[in-house]
């Protein structure tokens, strides 16, 4: 079965919000964020005090959203 490009685009548009919601509700997404945000902070700022890095991580995670456009 082959779908046209237009059909694929329409399906993607229709599913994007639900897929983004599904991903953000999955425990693995949280685990990924907990792992990657401190890595990103370290990549940008270098060595940072553990407590400051933890506080930054929490604040940043609250500001990051997975959404469709």
Secondary structure, DSSP 8 states (H G I E B T S, - for coil): ----HHHHHHHHHHHHHHHHHHHHHSHHHHHHHHHHHHHHHHHHH-S--HHHHHHHHHHHHHH------
